[in-house]
């Protein structure tokens, strides 16, 4: 008898089959992750420096934190778009 988890996974597999990635695709996905982690870290370091300079100005600090969150979200979207291209095999 199958567990609820196994039943759910078999239904999911029917509607959205899992993709088998080649070793090149896995390597490219890892490179994309590495590249975007570095870019995100770079933004954090820069904005954290700006926050340290503006520590007394609460409004400026809030603005900088909002900017950092926005930039990280943008980079995450770009990362996922690049990874989706690799997964689908549309690498350019």
Secondary structure, DSSP 8 states (H G I E B T S, - for coil): ---HHHHHHHHHHHHS------HHHHHHHHHHHHHHHHHHHHHHHHHHHHHHHTTT-HHHHHHHHHHHHHHHHHHHHHHHHHHHHHHHT---
